[in-house]
Amino acid sequence: MFSKLQQRWKVNGLQLFLILCTFALGGSLCGYLARRLLISTGLEKNGLWVVLYIIAMTLIWPLCVLLVSIPFGQYPFFKKYLTKVWTRMTRQKSPVTHVAIFASGAGSNAHKIIDHFQNNGAVKISLIVCNNPQAGVLNLAAARKIPSLLIQKKRFYEEDAYLPELARQHIDFIVLAGFLWKVPVTLINKFPNKIINIHPALLPKYGGKGMYGDKVHEAVLAAKEKESGITIHYVDEIYDHGNIIQQATCSIEENETPASLAQKIHQLEHKHYPEVISHLLQATNNS
């Protein structure tokens, strides 16, 4: 335990001993002064006396510890220590950004994104939206206890685009991860520059309606390209058209197949997409 305290506070053995002595003597002085203060009020020792004693101890303790720290030569440490405690007590809790992941298939990218943010107190994957009742991503949502929403085309395009359901989950940001439907204008207008997509090729080539999955890789190989990659971009009213955020590339070998190229692309997606999302959300929260 003592070695952990030394590492945490970055002090040597002697300084740790003096700090612990300061804590002990400062606490004793605090208890004595709080008791004398309440005795001077003439209050009987009852439930109220105990409550006031605790309050007095809490208020007096920092001053007592600082006073005792001076002869022990630990005033700089305790000044910094108490400042940190006060900052933590008064710091406003950072708002949580609620993210919805839209997916149509197995959800491998969704899986990586969920893993990336599982211990992030500032970002919460609050909803999985899917247009395919057989999609594996729904099983992923159930396993991770994330609410899921199965959508229908008519309401998505001709009615309210499920905005009430997104509002109930307090969604701030939308991530498309293998979502095969075009995003309606209603949704784009509600989330301006807050919907992003990942495409398995280097846009502006090999994008547009019908260009997804192996169809993209087959087109890239048929054109005898020397490299392919991923494009992370904002979503607008046109398929694979929004402003590019980041691209990453991989080389194409002579004996490349759609399956082998897909494997390379998946590796790029899993590596870069969660990181880009994290950077975007951090920049948004700091702006």
C-alpha positions in Angstrom: 0.0 0.0 0.0 2.8 2.5 0.9 4.7 1.8 -2.3 1.5 2.6 -4.3 1.1 5.9 -2.4 4.7 6.8 -3.1 4.1 6.2 -6.8 0.8 8.0 -6.9 2.1 11.1 -5.0 5.6 10.9 -6.5 7.4 11.2 -3.1 10.3 9.3 -1.4 10.0 7.2 1.7 10.8 10.0 4.2 8.3 12.4 2.6 5.6 9.8 2.6 6.2 9.3 6.4 5.9 13.1 7.0 2.8 13.3 4.9 1.1 10.5 6.8 2.1 12.2 10.1 0.6 15.4 8.9 -2.7 13.6 8.0 -2.8 12.0 11.4 -2.0 15.1 13.5 -4.1 17.4 11.3 -7.0 15.1 11.8 -6.5 15.0 15.6 -6.2 18.8 15.8 -9.3 19.1 13.6 -11.3 16.8 15.9 -10.2 18.7 19.0 -11.0 22.1 17.6 -14.4 21.0 16.3 -15.3 19.5 19.8 -14.2 22.7 21.6 -16.1 24.9 19.2 -19.4 22.9 19.8 -18.8 22.8 23.6 -18.5 26.6 23.6 -22.0 26.8 22.1 -23.6 25.0 25.1 -25.4 22.5 22.9 -26.3 19.1 24.5 -24.8 16.0 22.9 -27.7 14.8 20.8 -28.4 14.1 17.1 -28.0 17.7 16.1 -24.7 17.9 18.0 -23.3 15.0 16.0 -24.4 16.5 12.7 -22.9 19.9 13.6 -19.7 18.1 14.7 -19.3 16.4 11.3 -19.9 19.7 9.5 -17.4 21.5 11.7 -14.8 18.7 11.1 -15.3 19.0 7.3 -14.8 22.8 7.3 -11.9 22.9 9.7 -9.9 19.9 8.4 -8.2 21.6 5.4 -7.0 24.5 7.6 -5.7 22.1 10.3 -3.8 20.0 7.8 -2.2 23.0 6.2 -1.1 24.3 9.7 0.4 21.0 10.7 2.1 20.6 7.3 4.2 23.7 7.9 6.6 22.4 10.6 6.8 19.1 8.8 7.9 20.9 5.6 5.0 19.5 3.6 3.0 22.7 3.0 3.7 22.7 -0.9 2.4 19.1 -1.1 -0.8 19.7 0.9 -1.5 23.0 -0.9 -1.4 21.1 -4.2 -3.3 18.2 -2.8 -6.2 20.3 -1.3 -6.4 22.3 -4.5 -6.9 19.1 -6.5 -9.6 17.9 -4.0 -11.4 21.2 -4.3 -11.3 21.1 -8.1 -12.7 17.6 -8.2 -15.5 18.6 -5.8 -16.5 21.7 -7.7 -15.9 20.6 -11.3 -19.1 20.4 -13.3 -19.7 17.0 -14.8 -18.9 16.9 -18.5 -22.0 16.3 -20.7 -22.3 12.8 -22.3 -22.5 12.6 -26.1 -25.1 10.0 -27.1 -24.2 8.2 -30.3 -26.5 6.1 -32.5 -24.9 3.5 -34.8 -26.8 2.7 -38.0 -25.9 -0.7 -39.5 -27.4 -3.3 -41.8 -25.2 -6.4 -41.4 -23.1 -8.3 -39.0 -21.8 -5.2 -37.3 -18.0 -5.8 -37.1 -17.4 -2.0 -37.3 -20.1 -1.4 -34.7 -18.5 -4.0 -32.5 -15.1 -2.1 -32.6 -16.8 1.2 -32.0 -18.7 -0.1 -29.0 -15.5 -1.6 -27.6 -13.6 1.7 -28.1 -16.1 3.7 -26.1 -17.1 1.2 -23.4 -15.0 2.9 -20.7 -15.4 6.5 -22.0 -17.5 8.5 -19.6 -18.0 11.3 -22.1 -19.4 9.1 -25.0 -22.2 6.6 -24.8 -23.4 4.3 -27.6 -27.0 4.8 -26.8 -28.8 3.2 -29.8 -28.3 0.6 -32.6 -30.5 1.4 -35.6 -31.0 -1.4 -38.2 -33.1 -1.9 -41.3 -32.6 -5.7 -41.5 -34.4 -7.9 -38.9 -31.9 -10.7 -39.6 -28.8 -8.6 -39.1 -26.1 -9.8 -36.6 -25.7 -6.3 -35.3 -29.1 -6.7 -33.5 -27.6 -9.7 -31.6 -24.6 -7.5 -30.7 -26.9 -4.8 -29.3 -28.8 -7.4 -27.2 -25.5 -8.9 -25.9 -24.2 -5.4 -24.9 -27.6 -4.3 -23.5 -27.8 -1.4 -26.0 -31.3 -0.4 -27.1 -32.0 -1.2 -30.7 -34.4 0.2 -33.2 -35.6 -1.8 -36.3 -36.8 0.7 -38.9 -39.1 0.4 -41.9 -38.5 2.2 -45.2 -41.8 4.0 -45.5 -41.6 5.8 -42.2 -37.8 6.4 -42.7 -38.3 8.2 -46.0 -41.9 9.4 -46.1 -42.7 10.3 -42.5 -40.6 11.4 -39.5 -37.4 9.4 -40.1 -37.8 8.1 -36.5 -36.7 11.4 -35.1 -38.9 10.9 -31.9 -37.1 7.6 -31.1 -33.8 9.3 -31.6 -34.8 12.2 -29.4 -35.9 9.8 -26.6 -32.4 8.4 -26.5 -31.0 11.9 -26.6 -28.9 11.2 -29.7 -26.4 13.8 -30.5 -24.3 12.1 -33.2 -24.9 9.4 -35.8 -22.4 6.9 -37.1 -23.1 4.8 -40.2 -21.3 1.4 -40.0 -22.4 -0.7 -43.0 -25.8 0.9 -43.3 -27.1 0.3 -46.8 -29.9 2.8 -47.1 -29.5 6.4 -48.2 -30.0 8.8 -45.3 -33.1 11.0 -45.8 -32.9 14.8 -45.9 -35.1 15.0 -42.8 -32.4 13.3 -40.8 -29.5 15.2 -42.4 -31.2 18.5 -41.6 -31.8 17.5 -38.0 -28.1 16.4 -37.5 -26.1 18.8 -39.7 -22.4 17.7 -39.8 -23.2 15.1 -37.2 -23.7 12.1 -39.4 -20.6 10.3 -40.7 -20.1 7.2 -42.9 -17.2 4.9 -43.8 -16.8 3.7 -47.4 -14.6 0.8 -48.4 -12.8 2.6 -51.2 -10.9 5.8 -51.9 -13.7 8.3 -52.8 -14.6 9.9 -55.1 -13.9 6.8 -57.1 -16.1 3.7 -56.6 -18.8 5.3 -54.7 -22.5 5.9 -55.3 -25.7 3.9 -55.4 -25.1 0.1 -55.4 -21.4 0.4 -54.5 -21.0 -1.5 -51.3 -19.2 -4.6 -50.1 -17.6 -6.9 -52.6 -19.1 -4.9 -55.5 -16.7 -2.1 -54.6 -13.7 -4.4 -54.4 -14.6 -6.1 -57.7 -14.7 -2.7 -59.4 -11.4 -1.6 -57.9 -9.7 -4.8 -59.1 -11.3 -4.7 -62.5 -9.8 -1.2 -62.9 -6.4 -2.6 -62.1 -5.8 0.0 -59.3 -2.5 -0.2 -57.4 -4.1 0.7 -54.1 -7.4 1.0 -52.3 -8.5 2.0 -48.9 -11.2 3.6 -46.8 -12.9 7.0 -46.8 -14.5 8.5 -43.7 -16.8 11.3 -44.7 -19.7 13.5 -43.6 -23.1 12.4 -45.0 -25.1 14.6 -47.3 -28.1 14.1 -49.6 -26.0 12.2 -52.2 -24.5 8.7 -51.8 -20.9 8.8 -50.8 -20.6 12.5 -51.5 -20.1 14.4 -48.3 -16.9 16.2 -47.3 -14.0 13.8 -46.6 -12.7 13.6 -43.1 -9.9 11.1 -43.4 -8.7 8.4 -45.8 -6.3 5.4 -45.3 -4.8 3.3 -48.0 -3.6 -0.3 -48.6 -1.6 -1.7 -51.5 -3.2 -4.2 -54.0 -1.1 -7.2 -54.9 -1.1 -8.9 -58.3 -3.0 -11.9 -57.1 -5.5 -9.9 -55.0 -9.0 -11.2 -54.8 -12.2 -9.4 -53.6 -12.0 -11.5 -50.4 -8.4 -10.7 -49.7 -8.9 -7.0 -50.5 -12.0 -7.0 -48.2 -9.8 -8.3 -45.4 -7.3 -5.5 -45.8 -10.1 -2.9 -45.9 -11.7 -4.4 -42.7 -8.4 -4.0 -40.9 -8.2 -0.3 -41.9 -11.9 0.3 -40.9 -11.4 -1.3 -37.5 -8.2 0.6 -36.8 -9.2 4.1 -38.0 -13.0 4.5 -37.7 -13.3 4.5 -33.8 -10.3 6.8 -33.5 -11.8 9.3 -36.0 -15.1 9.2 -34.2 -13.4 9.9 -31.0 -11.4 12.9 -32.4 -14.6 14.4 -33.9 -16.6 14.1 -30.7 -13.8 15.6 -28.7 -13.4 18.5 -31.1 -17.2 19.0 -31.0 -17.3 19.0 -27.2 -14.4 21.5 -27.0 -15.8 23.9 -29.5 
